[in-house]
């Protein structure tokens, strides 16, 4: 749903929020403010204070009233009192919390052997055989890491070695990892997290404020500007990274195909197109197994992680042989835990469950139902400016005025915390943190969607003015 202004005040332009180094919201969207300790009940306050004392100040908790959980099953998390929380946020347990097939695979393998990739083993080869056909024919190798950050870091090493250039282009609020290198091209970490001098940003492809028919050409032109700037400064373009659902930019999935013109610009510049599927992949978009496939793009490198092992740390990248031939001859790659036997067992079981239980189709069907319900709510609550997304990755943007489309961060965060009080877990995203981020496990059912919609409606009615 996109409500476009026909008259009245000038609309809020994306360039007023993109590329602005000064945030109007906290560095972590929907983070607990430690200054509010006195507002918590005594048990929670003591737990938070102990956490701060033992783990230090860099860790963050979610929600104004943090949630304490002790177990999970399917789409539910449970606290110590046995109360269930509907998990509409965690994309890591893609096939559901504590899925028995994944748990059993990990247990059996851990009881048999857990070791690295420098021995000949069948499991890693079987998984590579299973995952490679999900990509295009030119992608024929898989390399394994522990996290998506490591996968994106390795992709950068390969891209730089292959191209002989340094530059990276990302969108204005991108998140691609928390290693030294990937944090350097993850602007969503905030203004105090330094970007590398070799990094250039393009504005968010704001599908709510920009004309859909020209979104692809507009973004390609923005990328070309940054290519030119990199070349002028002597670094040149090594890689363009794109999360195809633009998760940290506010979730922008449509129109499908708008990344294709960008890929052409990147290739002409001699750079590599890296599809960061850490959040968008493994059937989450519903219509395709990988999010980039919605855009008709053939990436040079695909990175993956998060849901790959349903909670067990396993990640990796898939790429064309031409990119790693010289890299493999000149250098070598080894990761003690990346691709270990237990990690691969978790990954194989997760992939098997996604296929056997039809979870990509479930993401398409339940996601469509959920977006339809959200759009119906938008007809009754003026603060909802836009509902967008693909499959089970959905954004609901709040605005103060549909004519101007000015962001409404306060309402989005109030709704997020209001849902938490009703035991429904989501978060918010985007530069202004004014877009609800809904990305549940792929086993999310129609009953789960009904509960989310009902609790969201009740939350909206509870807001001042029933926004």
Buried (B, 14 or more C-beta within 10 A) or exposed (E): BBBEBEEEEEBBBBEEBBBEEEBEBBEBBBBBEEEEBEEBEEEBBEBBEEEBEEEEEEEBBBBBBBBEBEEBBBBBBBBEEEEBBBBBBBBBBBBBBBBEBBBEBBEEBEEEEBEBBEEEBEBBEEBBEBBBEBBBEEBBBBBBBBBBBBBBBBBBBBBBBBBEBBBBBBBBBBBBBBBEBBBBBBBBBEEEEEBBEBBBBBBBBBBBBBEEEEBBEBBBBBBBEBBEBBBEEEBBBBBBBBBBBBBBBBBBBBEBEBBBBBBBBBBEBBBBBBBBBBBBBBBBBBBBBBBBBBBEBBBBBBBBBBBBBBBBBBBBBBBBEEBBEEBBEEEEBEBEBBBBBBBBBBBBBBBBBBBEBEBBBBBBBBBBBBBEBBBEBBEEBBBBBBBBBBBBBBBBBBBBBBBBBBBBBBBBBBBBBBBBEBBBBBBBBBBBBBBBBBBBBBBBEEEBBEBBBEBBBEBBEBBEEEB
